[in-house]
């Protein structure tokens, strides 16, 4: 079951999802349950954002994309800092 709002299809439990006021969502998009769309994120037309996806901040997703369940974009990654130079 889903709800259509302004030509955007959103999951039936969308009340538990969070979309920042500064986010831009294209037409024909689907946003799944418990999704988090953060500040200044942009989602293109006809894109599918599945359940429990987090777009943390300043992320851009193009048109006709599919973001699979549980994906996190825009957050700090794993070991991006080269710790070996400091410890050896």
N, C-alpha and C positions, 0 to 999 in steps of 0.2 A: 504494500500500500504506500502511496506517496501523495504529496500535496503539490499542486502547481500554483506558483505565486509569481506574478509578473513574467510569465513564460519561462520560469525556472522551476525545475522539478526538484523537490527536496524530500528527504526521507520522512517517514511517518512520525518519527520521534524527534523531529527537527528542533523541538523546544530544548532539547539537551545538547544541541550543537551551538557553537558560538561563532558569529561572524562579526568582525569589527566594523564599525561605522565607516571607517576609511577604506574598507575593502571594495573592490569593483568586481562584480560577477556578471559575465556575459549572458546572453540569452540562450535558452535551451540547455542550460547546465543542470546536472543532477548533483546534489550535495547529500551525502549519506548521513546516517545517524552518528551522533557524538563527534562530528567533525569540528575542527577548530580552524577558522580562517582569520589570521592575525592582521595587525595593522599594515596598511599600504600593500596588501596582497592584491594581485590582479589575476582573474581567471577568465580565459577566453571563451568564446561561444562554443556550445555543444560539447563541453568538457564534462567528464564524469569524475567526481571526487567521491570515492567510496567511504564506507564507515570507518570511523576512528582515524582519519587522516588529520595531520596537523601541518598547516602552513604557518610557520611561526611569525615571520614578519618580512616585509619587503620581497616577497616571492612573486614570480610571474610564471603562470602556466598558460601555454598557448591555446589555440583553437583545436577542437577535436582530439583532446588528450584524454588519457585514462590514468588516474592515480589510484593504485591498488590499495586495499585495506591496510591500515596500520603504518603507512608511510609518514615520515616526518621530514619536512623540508624547511630549511632556513635556520636550523638549530646548530649549535656547535657540534662538530664532528668528533670522532674518536682519535685521540693522539695527533691532532693537527700540528701541535708544537713538537719540534724535533728534540725530544728529551735526551737523546743520546749525546748530543753536543755538550749538554750541561753536566752530565753524570760521568763522562769518560774523558 
